[in-house]
Amino acid sequence: MSKRILVVDCNTEERQSLCDVLSANGYEVIVTSCTKEGLEVIRTQKPDLVALEMNMPSPGGTIFYARMRRDPALRNTPVVVVSSVSPRPAALRKGVPVVQRPAATETLLDTVSRAMVA
C-alpha cells in the first residue's frame, strides 16, 4: 500500500510539479489549493504526510500548521514545508523540515521519506 501525501499549495504550476514528482515515485497524492479545504481533507483522508506551502492567501500556511498542531487528531501528522518562503517561519517546530523551491527531486524525496519515519 502506497503512502498518502496531502499537498496544500495555491500555486497551480508548483502544486502540479510537486504532485507529478510524488506520484511518479509511488506516493498517492491528495491535493488542495487552500488551507481551509486542507484541514477538512486531512481530517477525512488521514494522509501519512502533509506537503505544505507557507505562502498562501489567508488563512496561510502558518495558520494551517498552527491549527493542525492544536488538534489532537492531527498534531502528529508529519509535515514537510515545500516553499519559496525564506527564512524559516517562526511558527514551525524545529523538527519540521523545509525544502526550498526549486528543489532537486532527490532532496525532496529524501526529505519526505525521512519525515514519514521520524
Backbone atoms as SQL, in Angstrom:
CREATE TABLE atoms (id INTEGER PRIMARY KEY, chain TEXT, resi INTEGER, resn TEXT, atom TEXT, x REAL, y REAL, z REAL);
INSERT INTO atoms VALUES
  (1, 'A', 1, 'MET', 'N', 0.840, -1.185, 0.000),
  (2, 'A', 1, 'MET', 'CA', 0.000, 0.000, 0.000),
  (3, 'A', 1, 'MET', 'C', 0.882, 1.244, 0.000),
  (4, 'A', 2, 'SER', 'N', 0.607, 2.167, -0.911),
  (5, 'A', 2, 'SER', 'CA', 1.445, 3.345, -1.007),
  (6, 'A', 2, 'SER', 'C', 1.081, 4.371, 0.075),
  (7, 'A', 3, 'LYS', 'N', 2.050, 5.167, 0.441),
  (8, 'A', 3, 'LYS', 'CA', 1.851, 6.229, 1.423),
  (9, 'A', 3, 'LYS', 'C', 1.108, 7.374, 0.758),
  (10, 'A', 4, 'ARG', 'N', 0.224, 8.014, 1.537),
  (11, 'A', 4, 'ARG', 'CA', -0.558, 9.132, 1.017),
  (12, 'A', 4, 'ARG', 'C', -0.009, 10.458, 1.512),
  (13, 'A', 5, 'ILE', 'N', 0.111, 11.392, 0.578),
  (14, 'A', 5, 'ILE', 'CA', 0.615, 12.722, 0.893),
  (15, 'A', 5, 'ILE', 'C', -0.432, 13.746, 0.488),
  (16, 'A', 6, 'LEU', 'N', -0.761, 14.629, 1.419),
  (17, 'A', 6, 'LEU', 'CA', -1.640, 15.749, 1.135),
  (18, 'A', 6, 'LEU', 'C', -0.773, 16.933, 0.737),
  (19, 'A', 7, 'VAL', 'N', -0.981, 17.445, -0.474),
  (20, 'A', 7, 'VAL', 'CA', -0.283, 18.630, -0.949),
  (21, 'A', 7, 'VAL', 'C', -1.224, 19.815, -0.794),
  (22, 'A', 8, 'VAL', 'N', -0.786, 20.821, -0.016),
  (23, 'A', 8, 'VAL', 'CA', -1.566, 22.038, 0.199),
  (24, 'A', 8, 'VAL', 'C', -0.766, 23.189, -0.396),
  (25, 'A', 9, 'ASP', 'N', -1.218, 23.665, -1.558),
  (26, 'A', 9, 'ASP', 'CA', -0.479, 24.699, -2.287),
  (27, 'A', 9, 'ASP', 'C', -1.436, 25.425, -3.224),
  (28, 'A', 10, 'CYS', 'N', -1.436, 26.756, -3.185),
  (29, 'A', 10, 'CYS', 'CA', -2.348, 27.532, -4.017),
  (30, 'A', 10, 'CYS', 'C', -1.792, 27.822, -5.410),
  (31, 'A', 11, 'ASN', 'N', -0.499, 27.601, -5.629),
  (32, 'A', 11, 'ASN', 'CA', 0.109, 27.871, -6.934),
  (33, 'A', 11, 'ASN', 'C', -0.068, 26.645, -7.830),
  (34, 'A', 12, 'THR', 'N', -0.863, 26.799, -8.876),
  (35, 'A', 12, 'THR', 'CA', -1.224, 25.670, -9.736),
  (36, 'A', 12, 'THR', 'C', -0.008, 24.974, -10.335),
  (37, 'A', 13, 'GLU', 'N', 0.931, 25.723, -10.887),
  (38, 'A', 13, 'GLU', 'CA', 2.103, 25.118, -11.532),
  (39, 'A', 13, 'GLU', 'C', 2.997, 24.405, -10.526),
  (40, 'A', 14, 'GLU', 'N', 3.279, 25.048, -9.404),
  (41, 'A', 14, 'GLU', 'CA', 4.139, 24.428, -8.395),
  (42, 'A', 14, 'GLU', 'C', 3.463, 23.214, -7.766),
  (43, 'A', 15, 'ARG', 'N', 2.164, 23.312, -7.549),
  (44, 'A', 15, 'ARG', 'CA', 1.406, 22.182, -6.985),
  (45, 'A', 15, 'ARG', 'C', 1.451, 20.988, -7.936),
  (46, 'A', 16, 'GLN', 'N', 1.236, 21.241, -9.225),
  (47, 'A', 16, 'GLN', 'CA', 1.247, 20.155, -10.208),
  (48, 'A', 16, 'GLN', 'C', 2.630, 19.528, -10.316),
  (49, 'A', 17, 'SER', 'N', 3.657, 20.347, -10.295),
  (50, 'A', 17, 'SER', 'CA', 5.030, 19.836, -10.366),
  (51, 'A', 17, 'SER', 'C', 5.328, 18.926, -9.178),
  (52, 'A', 18, 'LEU', 'N', 4.951, 19.362, -7.994),
  (53, 'A', 18, 'LEU', 'CA', 5.163, 18.562, -6.787),
  (54, 'A', 18, 'LEU', 'C', 4.378, 17.261, -6.857),
  (55, 'A', 19, 'CYS', 'N', 3.131, 17.339, -7.275),
  (56, 'A', 19, 'CYS', 'CA', 2.297, 16.142, -7.402),
  (57, 'A', 19, 'CYS', 'C', 2.880, 15.161, -8.410),
  (58, 'A', 20, 'ASP', 'N', 3.377, 15.676, -9.525),
  (59, 'A', 20, 'ASP', 'CA', 3.972, 14.813, -10.545),
  (60, 'A', 20, 'ASP', 'C', 5.165, 14.034, -9.993),
  (61, 'A', 21, 'VAL', 'N', 6.037, 14.719, -9.266),
  (62, 'A', 21, 'VAL', 'CA', 7.225, 14.070, -8.697),
  (63, 'A', 21, 'VAL', 'C', 6.812, 13.012, -7.682),
  (64, 'A', 22, 'LEU', 'N', 5.906, 13.361, -6.794),
  (65, 'A', 22, 'LEU', 'CA', 5.487, 12.418, -5.752),
  (66, 'A', 22, 'LEU', 'C', 4.771, 11.208, -6.355),
  (67, 'A', 23, 'SER', 'N', 3.864, 11.448, -7.291),
  (68, 'A', 23, 'SER', 'CA', 3.134, 10.346, -7.940),
  (69, 'A', 23, 'SER', 'C', 4.078, 9.422, -8.701),
  (70, 'A', 24, 'ALA', 'N', 5.024, 10.022, -9.418),
  (71, 'A', 24, 'ALA', 'CA', 5.976, 9.228, -10.207),
  (72, 'A', 24, 'ALA', 'C', 6.866, 8.363, -9.325),
  (73, 'A', 25, 'ASN', 'N', 6.915, 8.683, -8.031),
  (74, 'A', 25, 'ASN', 'CA', 7.760, 7.921, -7.118),
  (75, 'A', 25, 'ASN', 'C', 6.951, 7.083, -6.138),
  (76, 'A', 26, 'GLY', 'N', 5.720, 6.755, -6.539),
  (77, 'A', 26, 'GLY', 'CA', 4.941, 5.771, -5.806),
  (78, 'A', 26, 'GLY', 'C', 4.037, 6.275, -4.705),
  (79, 'A', 27, 'TYR', 'N', 3.944, 7.572, -4.521),
  (80, 'A', 27, 'TYR', 'CA', 3.066, 8.104, -3.483),
  (81, 'A', 27, 'TYR', 'C', 1.676, 8.350, -4.045),
  (82, 'A', 28, 'GLU', 'N', 0.675, 8.136, -3.213),
  (83, 'A', 28, 'GLU', 'CA', -0.692, 8.526, -3.551),
  (84, 'A', 28, 'GLU', 'C', -0.830, 9.985, -3.118),
  (85, 'A', 29, 'VAL', 'N', -1.251, 10.846, -4.022),
  (86, 'A', 29, 'VAL', 'CA', -1.279, 12.278, -3.739),
  (87, 'A', 29, 'VAL', 'C', -2.722, 12.769, -3.658),
  (88, 'A', 30, 'ILE', 'N', -2.991, 13.501, -2.585),
  (89, 'A', 30, 'ILE', 'CA', -4.263, 14.183, -2.389),
  (90, 'A', 30, 'ILE', 'C', -3.935, 15.669, -2.486),
  (91, 'A', 31, 'VAL', 'N', -4.769, 16.436, -3.177),
  (92, 'A', 31, 'VAL', 'CA', -4.429, 17.827, -3.470),
  (93, 'A', 31, 'VAL', 'C', -5.508, 18.785, -2.974),
  (94, 'A', 32, 'THR', 'N', -5.071, 19.886, -2.366),
  (95, 'A', 32, 'THR', 'CA', -5.962, 21.003, -2.070),
  (96, 'A', 32, 'THR', 'C', -5.227, 22.294, -2.424),
  (97, 'A', 33, 'SER', 'N', -6.002, 23.295, -2.775),
  (98, 'A', 33, 'SER', 'CA', -5.395, 24.563, -3.164),
  (99, 'A', 33, 'SER', 'C', -5.577, 25.644, -2.107),
  (100, 'A', 34, 'CYS', 'N', -6.184, 25.289, -0.968),
  (101, 'A', 34, 'CYS', 'CA', -6.331, 26.273, 0.114),
  (102, 'A', 34, 'CYS', 'C', -6.263, 25.563, 1.463),
  (103, 'A', 35, 'THR', 'N', -5.906, 26.319, 2.471),
  (104, 'A', 35, 'THR', 'CA', -5.707, 25.728, 3.789),
  (105, 'A', 35, 'THR', 'C', -7.018, 25.316, 4.447),
  (106, 'A', 36, 'LYS', 'N', -8.092, 26.056, 4.195),
  (107, 'A', 36, 'LYS', 'CA', -9.378, 25.685, 4.798),
  (108, 'A', 36, 'LYS', 'C', -9.788, 24.288, 4.329),
  (109, 'A', 37, 'GLU', 'N', -9.722, 24.056, 3.026),
  (110, 'A', 37, 'GLU', 'CA', -10.041, 22.741, 2.477),
  (111, 'A', 37, 'GLU', 'C', -9.032, 21.703, 2.975),
  (112, 'A', 38, 'GLY', 'N', -7.779, 22.107, 3.089),
  (113, 'A', 38, 'GLY', 'CA', -6.731, 21.205, 3.552),
  (114, 'A', 38, 'GLY', 'C', -7.014, 20.634, 4.925),
  (115, 'A', 39, 'LEU', 'N', -7.515, 21.461, 5.833),
  (116, 'A', 39, 'LEU', 'CA', -7.839, 20.972, 7.173),
  (117, 'A', 39, 'LEU', 'C', -8.980, 19.968, 7.142),
  (118, 'A', 40, 'GLU', 'N', -9.954, 20.194, 6.284),
  (119, 'A', 40, 'GLU', 'CA', -11.056, 19.236, 6.154),
  (120, 'A', 40, 'GLU', 'C', -10.558, 17.920, 5.564),
  (121, 'A', 41, 'VAL', 'N', -9.706, 18.022, 4.550),
  (122, 'A', 41, 'VAL', 'CA', -9.185, 16.819, 3.884),
  (123, 'A', 41, 'VAL', 'C', -8.302, 16.013, 4.822),
  (124, 'A', 42, 'ILE', 'N', -7.461, 16.672, 5.591),
  (125, 'A', 42, 'ILE', 'CA', -6.568, 15.928, 6.494),
  (126, 'A', 42, 'ILE', 'C', -7.385, 15.165, 7.537),
  (127, 'A', 43, 'ARG', 'N', -8.502, 15.739, 7.963),
  (128, 'A', 43, 'ARG', 'CA', -9.354, 15.044, 8.944),
  (129, 'A', 43, 'ARG', 'C', -10.045, 13.828, 8.342),
  (130, 'A', 44, 'THR', 'N', -10.470, 13.915, 7.098),
  (131, 'A', 44, 'THR', 'CA', -11.225, 12.817, 6.492),
  (132, 'A', 44, 'THR', 'C', -10.339, 11.788, 5.794),
  (133, 'A', 45, 'GLN', 'N', -9.260, 12.238, 5.169),
  (134, 'A', 45, 'GLN', 'CA', -8.418, 11.340, 4.381),
  (135, 'A', 45, 'GLN', 'C', -7.244, 10.747, 5.166),
  (136, 'A', 46, 'LYS', 'N', -6.877, 11.362, 6.275),
  (137, 'A', 46, 'LYS', 'CA', -5.790, 10.874, 7.141),
  (138, 'A', 46, 'LYS', 'C', -4.508, 10.548, 6.358),
  (139, 'A', 47, 'PRO', 'N', -3.908, 11.533, 5.699),
  (140, 'A', 47, 'PRO', 'CA', -2.679, 11.272, 4.940),
  (141, 'A', 47, 'PRO', 'C', -1.522, 10.919, 5.870),
  (142, 'A', 48, 'ASP', 'N', -0.495, 10.305, 5.294),
  (143, 'A', 48, 'ASP', 'CA', 0.704, 9.942, 6.050),
  (144, 'A', 48, 'ASP', 'C', 1.632, 11.141, 6.240),
  (145, 'A', 49, 'LEU', 'N', 1.445, 12.182, 5.414),
  (146, 'A', 49, 'LEU', 'CA', 2.308, 13.360, 5.474),
  (147, 'A', 49, 'LEU', 'C', 1.598, 14.508, 4.769),
  (148, 'A', 50, 'VAL', 'N', 1.909, 15.734, 5.198),
  (149, 'A', 50, 'VAL', 'CA', 1.414, 16.937, 4.530),
  (150, 'A', 50, 'VAL', 'C', 2.605, 17.677, 3.942),
  (151, 'A', 51, 'ALA', 'N', 2.522, 17.978, 2.638),
  (152, 'A', 51, 'ALA', 'CA', 3.494, 18.844, 1.975),
  (153, 'A', 51, 'ALA', 'C', 2.833, 20.213, 1.893),
  (154, 'A', 52, 'LEU', 'N', 3.382, 21.188, 2.599),
  (155, 'A', 52, 'LEU', 'CA', 2.713, 22.458, 2.826),
  (156, 'A', 52, 'LEU', 'C', 3.492, 23.638, 2.277),
  (157, 'A', 53, 'GLU', 'N', 2.828, 24.440, 1.471),
  (158, 'A', 53, 'GLU', 'CA', 3.353, 25.737, 1.042),
  (159, 'A', 53, 'GLU', 'C', 2.957, 26.742, 2.119),
  (160, 'A', 54, 'MET', 'N', 3.883, 27.554, 2.560),
  (161, 'A', 54, 'MET', 'CA', 3.591, 28.521, 3.612),
  (162, 'A', 54, 'MET', 'C', 2.978, 29.805, 3.066),
  (163, 'A', 55, 'ASN', 'N', 3.356, 30.194, 1.875),
  (164, 'A', 55, 'ASN', 'CA', 2.959, 31.484, 1.303),
  (165, 'A', 55, 'ASN', 'C', 1.655, 31.337, 0.515),
  (166, 'A', 56, 'MET', 'N', 0.528, 31.399, 1.245),
  (167, 'A', 56, 'MET', 'CA', -0.785, 31.266, 0.618),
  (168, 'A', 56, 'MET', 'C', -1.698, 32.357, 1.151),
  (169, 'A', 57, 'PRO', 'N', -2.790, 32.625, 0.400),
  (170, 'A', 57, 'PRO', 'CA', -3.758, 33.617, 0.890),
  (171, 'A', 57, 'PRO', 'C', -4.342, 33.185, 2.233),
  (172, 'A', 58, 'SER', 'N', -4.879, 34.132, 2.948),
  (173, 'A', 58, 'SER', 'CA', -5.412, 33.904, 4.281),
  (174, 'A', 58, 'SER', 'C', -6.558, 32.895, 4.256),
  (175, 'A', 59, 'PRO', 'N', -6.591, 31.966, 5.194),
  (176, 'A', 59, 'PRO', 'CA', -5.541, 31.717, 6.164),
  (177, 'A', 59, 'PRO', 'C', -4.375, 30.978, 5.514),
  (178, 'A', 60, 'GLY', 'N', -3.195, 31.441, 5.776),
  (179, 'A', 60, 'GLY', 'CA', -2.000, 30.908, 5.132),
  (180, 'A', 60, 'GLY', 'C', -1.472, 29.643, 5.779),
  (181, 'A', 61, 'GLY', 'N', -0.301, 29.245, 5.303),
  (182, 'A', 61, 'GLY', 'CA', 0.321, 28.016, 5.769),
  (183, 'A', 61, 'GLY', 'C', 0.635, 28.010, 7.251),
  (184, 'A', 62, 'THR', 'N', 1.011, 29.165, 7.792),
  (185, 'A', 62, 'THR', 'CA', 1.328, 29.244, 9.218),
  (186, 'A', 62, 'THR', 'C', 0.100, 28.949, 10.059),
  (187, 'A', 63, 'ILE', 'N', -1.032, 29.495, 9.672),
  (188, 'A', 63, 'ILE', 'CA', -2.273, 29.250, 10.415),
  (189, 'A', 63, 'ILE', 'C', -2.704, 27.792, 10.255),
  (190, 'A', 64, 'PHE', 'N', -2.584, 27.252, 9.052),
  (191, 'A', 64, 'PHE', 'CA', -2.887, 25.838, 8.818),
  (192, 'A', 64, 'PHE', 'C', -2.062, 24.970, 9.762),
  (193, 'A', 65, 'TYR', 'N', -0.760, 25.232, 9.808),
  (194, 'A', 65, 'TYR', 'CA', 0.145, 24.455, 10.652),
  (195, 'A', 65, 'TYR', 'C', -0.248, 24.585, 12.130),
  (196, 'A', 66, 'ALA', 'N', -0.530, 25.802, 12.581),
  (197, 'A', 66, 'ALA', 'CA', -0.896, 26.024, 13.982),
  (198, 'A', 66, 'ALA', 'C', -2.194, 25.286, 14.328),
  (199, 'A', 67, 'ARG', 'N', -3.155, 25.311, 13.416),
  (200, 'A', 67, 'ARG', 'CA', -4.421, 24.612, 13.672),
  (201, 'A', 67, 'ARG', 'C', -4.216, 23.098, 13.707),
  (202, 'A', 68, 'MET', 'N', -3.364, 22.593, 12.848),
  (203, 'A', 68, 'MET', 'CA', -3.040, 21.163, 12.875),
  (204, 'A', 68, 'MET', 'C', -2.465, 20.769, 14.224),
  (205, 'A', 69, 'ARG', 'N', -1.530, 21.542, 14.703),
  (206, 'A', 69, 'ARG', 'CA', -0.832, 21.204, 15.938),
  (207, 'A', 69, 'ARG', 'C', -1.711, 21.330, 17.171),
  (208, 'A', 70, 'ARG', 'N', -2.763, 22.136, 17.107),
  (209, 'A', 70, 'ARG', 'CA', -3.695, 22.265, 18.244),
  (210, 'A', 70, 'ARG', 'C', -4.717, 21.141, 18.274),
  (211, 'A', 71, 'ASP', 'N', -4.895, 20.432, 17.166),
  (212, 'A', 71, 'ASP', 'CA', -5.894, 19.374, 17.067),
  (213, 'A', 71, 'ASP', 'C', -5.252, 18.038, 17.434),
  (214, 'A', 72, 'PRO', 'N', -5.688, 17.402, 18.532),
  (215, 'A', 72, 'PRO', 'CA', -5.073, 16.145, 18.964),
  (216, 'A', 72, 'PRO', 'C', -5.085, 15.051, 17.890),
  (217, 'A', 73, 'ALA', 'N', -6.092, 15.040, 17.024),
  (218, 'A', 73, 'ALA', 'CA', -6.179, 14.017, 15.981),
  (219, 'A', 73, 'ALA', 'C', -5.205, 14.272, 14.833),
  (220, 'A', 74, 'LEU', 'N', -4.707, 15.493, 14.719),
  (221, 'A', 74, 'LEU', 'CA', -3.851, 15.861, 13.588),
  (222, 'A', 74, 'LEU', 'C', -2.413, 16.180, 13.971),
  (223, 'A', 75, 'ARG', 'N', -2.177, 16.497, 15.220),
  (224, 'A', 75, 'ARG', 'CA', -0.888, 17.067, 15.623),
  (225, 'A', 75, 'ARG', 'C', 0.325, 16.192, 15.329),
  (226, 'A', 76, 'ASN', 'N', 0.148, 14.885, 15.236),
  (227, 'A', 76, 'ASN', 'CA', 1.295, 14.017, 14.978),
  (228, 'A', 76, 'ASN', 'C', 1.509, 13.679, 13.510),
  (229, 'A', 77, 'THR', 'N', 0.687, 14.244, 12.634),
  (230, 'A', 77, 'THR', 'CA', 0.871, 14.030, 11.200),
  (231, 'A', 77, 'THR', 'C', 2.133, 14.775, 10.766),
  (232, 'A', 78, 'PRO', 'N', 3.078, 14.086, 10.151),
  (233, 'A', 78, 'PRO', 'CA', 4.305, 14.757, 9.718),
  (234, 'A', 78, 'PRO', 'C', 4.018, 15.822, 8.657),
  (235, 'A', 79, 'VAL', 'N', 4.798, 16.894, 8.719),
  (236, 'A', 79, 'VAL', 'CA', 4.687, 17.996, 7.771),
  (237, 'A', 79, 'VAL', 'C', 6.063, 18.251, 7.167),
  (238, 'A', 80, 'VAL', 'N', 6.088, 18.447, 5.849),
  (239, 'A', 80, 'VAL', 'CA', 7.275, 18.946, 5.165),
  (240, 'A', 80, 'VAL', 'C', 6.842, 20.233, 4.479),
  (241, 'A', 81, 'VAL', 'N', 7.526, 21.315, 4.796),
  (242, 'A', 81, 'VAL', 'CA', 7.231, 22.578, 4.131),
  (243, 'A', 81, 'VAL', 'C', 8.002, 22.585, 2.819),
  (244, 'A', 82, 'VAL', 'N', 7.273, 22.774, 1.715),
  (245, 'A', 82, 'VAL', 'CA', 7.868, 22.867, 0.390),
  (246, 'A', 82, 'VAL', 'C', 7.484, 24.258, -0.095),
  (247, 'A', 83, 'SER', 'N', 8.441, 25.192, -0.012),
  (248, 'A', 83, 'SER', 'CA', 8.075, 26.585, -0.169),
  (249, 'A', 83, 'SER', 'C', 9.218, 27.427, -0.706),
  (250, 'A', 84, 'SER', 'N', 8.855, 28.536, -1.283),
  (251, 'A', 84, 'SER', 'CA', 9.864, 29.508, -1.694),
  (252, 'A', 84, 'SER', 'C', 10.040, 30.572, -0.628),
  (253, 'A', 85, 'VAL', 'N', 9.300, 30.453, 0.470),
  (254, 'A', 85, 'VAL', 'CA', 9.391, 31.405, 1.569),
  (255, 'A', 85, 'VAL', 'C', 10.697, 31.188, 2.326),
  (256, 'A', 86, 'SER', 'N', 11.354, 32.267, 2.619),
  (257, 'A', 86, 'SER', 'CA', 12.581, 32.216, 3.409),
  (258, 'A', 86, 'SER', 'C', 12.598, 33.467, 4.263),
  (259, 'A', 87, 'PRO', 'N', 13.084, 33.479, 5.436),
  (260, 'A', 87, 'PRO', 'CA', 13.655, 32.364, 6.184),
  (261, 'A', 87, 'PRO', 'C', 12.568, 31.452, 6.752),
  (262, 'A', 88, 'ARG', 'N', 13.003, 30.477, 7.513),
  (263, 'A', 88, 'ARG', 'CA', 12.113, 29.504, 8.125),
  (264, 'A', 88, 'ARG', 'C', 11.063, 30.214, 8.978),
  (265, 'A', 89, 'PRO', 'N', 9.781, 29.921, 8.753),
  (266, 'A', 89, 'PRO', 'CA', 8.727, 30.547, 9.566),
  (267, 'A', 89, 'PRO', 'C', 8.879, 30.196, 11.043),
  (268, 'A', 90, 'ALA', 'N', 8.738, 31.181, 11.891),
  (269, 'A', 90, 'ALA', 'CA', 8.951, 31.000, 13.332),
  (270, 'A', 90, 'ALA', 'C', 7.942, 30.048, 13.962),
  (271, 'A', 91, 'ALA', 'N', 6.766, 29.923, 13.378),
  (272, 'A', 91, 'ALA', 'CA', 5.717, 29.082, 13.961),
  (273, 'A', 91, 'ALA', 'C', 6.015, 27.593, 13.844),
  (274, 'A', 92, 'LEU', 'N', 6.936, 27.206, 12.981),
  (275, 'A', 92, 'LEU', 'CA', 7.236, 25.790, 12.783),
  (276, 'A', 92, 'LEU', 'C', 8.062, 25.228, 13.928),
  (277, 'A', 93, 'ARG', 'N', 7.729, 24.008, 14.315),
  (278, 'A', 93, 'ARG', 'CA', 8.573, 23.304, 15.281),
  (279, 'A', 93, 'ARG', 'C', 9.946, 23.115, 14.659),
  (280, 'A', 94, 'LYS', 'N', 10.956, 23.042, 15.484),
  (281, 'A', 94, 'LYS', 'CA', 12.319, 22.910, 14.964),
  (282, 'A', 94, 'LYS', 'C', 12.517, 21.668, 14.121),
  (283, 'A', 95, 'GLY', 'N', 11.783, 20.604, 14.385),
  (284, 'A', 95, 'GLY', 'CA', 11.974, 19.361, 13.649),
  (285, 'A', 95, 'GLY', 'C', 11.264, 19.300, 12.300),
  (286, 'A', 96, 'VAL', 'N', 10.512, 20.330, 11.940),
  (287, 'A', 96, 'VAL', 'CA', 9.781, 20.315, 10.675),
  (288, 'A', 96, 'VAL', 'C', 10.743, 20.663, 9.541),
  (289, 'A', 97, 'PRO', 'N', 10.931, 19.735, 8.605),
  (290, 'A', 97, 'PRO', 'CA', 11.851, 20.001, 7.506),
  (291, 'A', 97, 'PRO', 'C', 11.279, 21.012, 6.513),
  (292, 'A', 98, 'VAL', 'N', 12.163, 21.825, 5.970),
  (293, 'A', 98, 'VAL', 'CA', 11.792, 22.812, 4.966),
  (294, 'A', 98, 'VAL', 'C', 12.611, 22.544, 3.711),
  (295, 'A', 99, 'VAL', 'N', 11.908, 22.370, 2.586),
  (296, 'A', 99, 'VAL', 'CA', 12.561, 22.195, 1.296),
  (297, 'A', 99, 'VAL', 'C', 12.309, 23.474, 0.505),
  (298, 'A', 100, 'GLN', 'N', 13.378, 24.174, 0.182),
  (299, 'A', 100, 'GLN', 'CA', 13.251, 25.421, -0.580),
  (300, 'A', 100, 'GLN', 'C', 13.038, 25.125, -2.051),
  (301, 'A', 101, 'ARG', 'N', 12.102, 25.843, -2.667),
  (302, 'A', 101, 'ARG', 'CA', 11.887, 25.738, -4.108),
  (303, 'A', 101, 'ARG', 'C', 12.837, 26.664, -4.825),
  (304, 'A', 102, 'PRO', 'N', 13.292, 26.285, -5.970),
  (305, 'A', 102, 'PRO', 'CA', 13.123, 24.983, -6.601),
  (306, 'A', 102, 'PRO', 'C', 14.018, 23.948, -5.925),
  (307, 'A', 103, 'ALA', 'N', 13.486, 22.766, -5.725),
  (308, 'A', 103, 'ALA', 'CA', 14.228, 21.711, -5.030),
  (309, 'A', 103, 'ALA', 'C', 14.577, 20.599, -5.999),
  (310, 'A', 104, 'ALA', 'N', 15.742, 20.026, -5.797),
  (311, 'A', 104, 'ALA', 'CA', 16.129, 18.851, -6.573),
  (312, 'A', 104, 'ALA', 'C', 15.205, 17.698, -6.175),
  (313, 'A', 105, 'THR', 'N', 14.815, 16.895, -7.133),
  (314, 'A', 105, 'THR', 'CA', 13.911, 15.774, -6.879),
  (315, 'A', 105, 'THR', 'C', 14.449, 14.876, -5.778),
  (316, 'A', 106, 'GLU', 'N', 15.738, 14.575, -5.818),
  (317, 'A', 106, 'GLU', 'CA', 16.331, 13.686, -4.815),
  (318, 'A', 106, 'GLU', 'C', 16.223, 14.278, -3.418),
  (319, 'A', 107, 'THR', 'N', 16.437, 15.575, -3.297),
  (320, 'A', 107, 'THR', 'CA', 16.346, 16.246, -1.996),
  (321, 'A', 107, 'THR', 'C', 14.922, 16.180, -1.464),
  (322, 'A', 108, 'LEU', 'N', 13.969, 16.462, -2.319),
  (323, 'A', 108, 'LEU', 'CA', 12.564, 16.423, -1.932),
  (324, 'A', 108, 'LEU', 'C', 12.169, 15.026, -1.467),
  (325, 'A', 109, 'LEU', 'N', 12.472, 14.017, -2.272),
  (326, 'A', 109, 'LEU', 'CA', 12.080, 12.645, -1.942),
  (327, 'A', 109, 'LEU', 'C', 12.762, 12.144, -0.674),
  (328, 'A', 110, 'ASP', 'N', 14.012, 12.492, -0.490),
  (329, 'A', 110, 'ASP', 'CA', 14.731, 12.100, 0.721),
  (330, 'A', 110, 'ASP', 'C', 14.096, 12.754, 1.949),
  (331, 'A', 111, 'THR', 'N', 13.760, 14.028, 1.843),
  (332, 'A', 111, 'THR', 'CA', 13.150, 14.747, 2.971),
  (333, 'A', 111, 'THR', 'C', 11.790, 14.165, 3.316),
  (334, 'A', 112, 'VAL', 'N', 10.983, 13.880, 2.315),
  (335, 'A', 112, 'VAL', 'CA', 9.657, 13.288, 2.542),
  (336, 'A', 112, 'VAL', 'C', 9.786, 11.917, 3.203),
  (337, 'A', 113, 'SER', 'N', 10.684, 11.098, 2.684),
  (338, 'A', 113, 'SER', 'CA', 10.889, 9.758, 3.223),
  (339, 'A', 113, 'SER', 'C', 11.333, 9.814, 4.685),
  (340, 'A', 114, 'ARG', 'N', 12.265, 10.678, 4.986),
  (341, 'A', 114, 'ARG', 'CA', 12.754, 10.806, 6.368),
  (342, 'A', 114, 'ARG', 'C', 11.667, 11.305, 7.320),
  (343, 'A', 115, 'ALA', 'N', 10.846, 12.247, 6.847),
  (344, 'A', 115, 'ALA', 'CA', 9.804, 12.818, 7.704),
  (345, 'A', 115, 'ALA', 'C', 8.747, 11.779, 8.066),
  (346, 'A', 116, 'MET', 'N', 8.502, 10.837, 7.187),
  (347, 'A', 116, 'MET', 'CA', 7.488, 9.823, 7.458),
  (348, 'A', 116, 'MET', 'C', 7.937, 8.801, 8.493),
  (349, 'A', 117, 'VAL', 'N', 9.209, 8.630, 8.661),
  (350, 'A', 117, 'VAL', 'CA', 9.695, 7.640, 9.627),
  (351, 'A', 117, 'VAL', 'C', 10.155, 8.284, 10.926),
  (352, 'A', 118, 'ALA', 'N', 10.178, 9.605, 10.974),
  (353, 'A', 118, 'ALA', 'CA', 10.653, 10.305, 12.177),
  (354, 'A', 118, 'ALA', 'C', 9.668, 10.199, 13.308);
